Amino acid sequence: MSEAAAKPTADPGSSGSRFALQIGSVLGIPIRIHATFLLILVWFGMAAAASSRNVPREIAFVLALFACVLLHELGHAAMARRFGVRTREIVLYPIGGVARLDSIPGGWAELLIALAGPAVNVALAGACAAALIALDVPQAFRQAMPWQNTGLVQKLFWANVTLVVFNMIPAFPMDGGRVLRAVLAIGLGQQRATRIAAFIGQTIALFFVVGGIFQANFFLAFIGLFVFLGASQEVAFQTRRQAVAGHTAHEAMITKFETLSPQDTLGRAAELLLATHQHDFPVLDAWNRVAGVLPRAQLLEGLARSGRATSVLEVMLRDPVEIAPATDLEAVLALLQNNPSTPLLVVEAGALRGMVTFENLAEFIVVAGQIAR
């Protein structure tokens, strides 16, 4: 399974996925493996041992399979780069891979980016087929239960065929859902295309869930639930994206707020937290330049750990994300969705003009939606 997710991280050097270990980088893209990935190695190893199969060979197959998944995600990333879209990271999970993109463009760009991943698996399946033909193993294409093959190349052939078929199911967050949305959007527009593609995807997901329950195949039911929720999230994201289209940070930013200095105490910050509706506090130095930001979570953690007399300097985030007043709200939305607990500071000519929080952007979206009716 693969997912192209438009969830950029606030810090380009940080991971958007918790419990993920970086194992290297390709094309400048960090490659990470989620901690739960170890579970699938243990499961395959135990299953192989229980059925008297070759344990090292089974684990080698799992590692080769996820190498194919990684190449699939790199296919998305390479095509996205051609359209000027940056890939923040690729994370491998037990159920597949996720390429996190800065944004997902619509129309032909989305179509080609979505198709690039499965195209890699088609090429890999073709390479495996060529190798099997060269090795004179034609029965690999005729066996009723290909996953029972003992040959590594045979298994990889069928694995890549399965990845192509599964990923092309027309349901978010699978590539097929994005292909369907991209094709529909060419004639119907992004918003309507998203709703139609999501409805089709959720219908398919319900069949997965029901079929999985009746067949006691809980993995299939889990996949169905995952697809259903993915489609719902895609509709919600597109609705928010539509609401902010054409607007800038200047229109949504908070302009009346309290600030702190690095020398202020956490006790002072706590007083402001209680006396106002403000949860996040920009920190300005003696020249009124941005020195950091103190979100509510850091404030409470600092109070619990060090007490009221601790200076703001010791607790604040020193590298807040700064944006210009003219920054497109779609970019602001993407940043805040990835890190909703930290505000974005609106800075112009070195001076703080305002800030945008997840909460006030949500209010802006509600108001914009009412005005558009």
C-alpha positions, -999 to 999 in steps of 0.1 A, spaced: 0 0 0 12 35 -7 0 69 1 11 103 -12 4 126 17 5 163 15 18 168 50 49 189 52 69 192 84 76 226 99 112 217 102 126 203 70 151 183 90 126 167 113 105 136 108 68 140 105 65 104 119 70 94 154 89 62 163 105 62 128 142 55 125 161 70 95 181 44 77 195 66 49 184 90 21 179 88 -16 177 118 -39 180 139 -8 148 123 7 151 108 42 142 71 43 127 60 76 114 27 89 87 28 115 94 8 147 64 -14 141 81 -26 109 100 -51 131 67 -68 139 62 -80 104 97 -95 104 90 -114 136 56 -125 123 70 -138 90 98 -155 108 75 -172 133 51 -183 106 79 -198 85 93 -216 115 58 -230 124 54 -244 89 90 -257 87 99 -232 59 133 -216 55 132 -187 80 162 -167 65 146 -171 30 112 -158 42 128 -128 60 149 -121 28 116 -121 9 101 -95 33 131 -73 30 130 -76 -8 93 -69 -8 97 -37 11 126 -27 -12 100 -28 -39 76 -7 -18 105 18 -13 111 20 -51 74 25 -56 74 55 -32 106 68 -49 87 66 -82 61 90 -67 89 113 -54 108 114 -87 76 123 -106 66 149 -80 101 165 -83 94 170 -121 65 192 -111 84 211 -85 69 193 -55 93 184 -27 91 150 -9 98 155 28 103 119 37 94 83 29 83 61 58 79 23 56 52 8 78 41 -29 81 12 -22 58 31 -3 32 49 30 25 41 67 27 57 94 6 50 127 23 48 155 -3 48 192 3 16 194 -17 -4 174 -42 -12 193 -74 -43 186 -93 -51 176 -128 -25 160 -150 2 165 -124 -17 145 -98 -25 118 -124 12 113 -134 25 114 -98 -1 88 -87 7 65 -117 45 67 -112 45 44 -82 25 15 -98 46 20 -130 77 11 -110 60 -21 -98 50 -29 -134 87 -25 -144 98 -47 -115 72 -74 -123 84 -73 -159 121 -77 -148 111 -107 -126 91 -123 -154 121 -119 -178 143 -135 -152 119 -164 -147 116 -170 -185 154 -168 -188 157 -194 -160 130 -215 -177 105 -214 -148 72 -210 -167 51 -227 -140 55 -196 -119 29 -179 -141 4 -208 -138 3 -218 -102 -30 -213 -84 -14 -202 -52 16 -182 -62 24 -172 -27 33 -208 -19 62 -206 -43 96 -212 -27 115 -192 -53 124 -156 -43 120 -143 -78 87 -160 -82 74 -145 -50 86 -110 -60 69 -113 -94 35 -120 -78 42 -94 -50 47 -67 -76 16 -78 -96 -4 -76 -63 10 -42 -55 -1 -28 -88 -36 -43 -86 -41 -33 -49 -28 2 -53 -49 9 -84 -81 2 -64 -100 35 -70 -102 45 -33 -82 71 -13 -55 69 -1 -46 44 -27 -30 56 -59 -61 45 -78 -82 69 -58 -59 98 -68 -59 86 -105 -97 86 -104 -99 120 -88 -74 135 -113 -93 121 -143 -126 134 -130 -111 168 -120 -102 175 -156 -138 179 -165 -156 184 -132 -132 204 -110 -112 194 -80 -139 198 -54 -166 177 -71 -141 152 -83 -129 146 -48 -164 140 -35 -172 115 -62 -139 97 -58 -143 96 -21 -178 82 -23 -166 54 -46 -137 47 -23 -159 45 8 -183 22 -10 -154 -1 -18 -141 2 17 -175 -9 31 -174 -40 10 -139 -47 24 -151 -43 59 -182 -64 55 -163 -91 35 -135 -92 61 -160 -96 90 -179 -124 73 -148 -142 62 -131 -137 95 -103 -119 76 -97 -91 100 -67 -77 80 -91 -71 51 -115 -54 74 -87 -32 88 -77 -22 53 -113 -13 46 -115 8 77 -82 25 68 -95 33 32 -128 46 45 -111 70 70 -86 80 43 -114 90 19 -131 110 47 -99 128 55 -94 136 18 -128 152 15 -123 172 47 -89 184 35 -102 194 0 -131 213 17 -106 233 38 -83 238 8 -112 252 -12 -121 275 16 -87 291 18 -80 292 -19 -71 327 -31 -66 340 5 -33 350 22 -19 348 57 -25 385 61 -63 379 60 -63 352 86 -36 362 110 -41 373 146 -30 409 151 -38 415 188 -18 393 211 6 394 240 44 389 236 71 378 260 108 386 263 134 359 268 141 372 303 104 368 314 96 340 337 73 311 331 52 325 360 46 357 339 37 335 309 13 315 330 -4 347 342 -10 358 306 -23 323 297 -49 326 324 -58 362 318 -63 360 281 -76 335 255 -41 332 240 -23 299 241 9 307 222 32 336 229 58 350 204 91 359 222 108 391 211 143 404 220 152 439 231 151 451 194 116 436 189 130 409 167 116 374 168 137 353 192 113 323 195 78 312 204 64 297 236 34 273 228 11 262 256 25 227 257 61 239 262 49 263 289 31 237 309 59 212 305 84 239 317 63 247 347 60 211 357 97 204 352 114 236 364 89 259 381 76 294 378 109 311 382 124 295 351 131 320 323 112 318 290 146 316 272 152 281 287 119 267 274 109 285 242 112 271 207 141 289 192 134 284 155 97 292 149 83 289 114 81 324 99 59 333 69 53 365 50 19 382 50 14 373 14 19 336 19 -9 316 3 -32 302 29 -31 267 12 6 266 22 -3 278 57 -30 251 60 -5 224 50 21 235 76 -5 238 104 -20 204 96 13 188 101 21 206 134 -11 221 148 3 228 182 28 254 171 18 288 156 32 303 125 47 338 130 39 364 103 70 385 98 76 414 73 109 433 70 121 417 102 91 428 123 64 406 137 31 415 121 9 387 134 6 350 139 -16 322 126 -27 293 148 -46 261 139 -76 273 159 -79 307 143 -73 293 108 -102 269 115 -124 299 125 -114 316 93 -124 285 73 -158 285 90 -164 322 83 -152 319 47 -175 289 42 -205 309 55 -197 339 33 -194 317 2 -229 303 7 
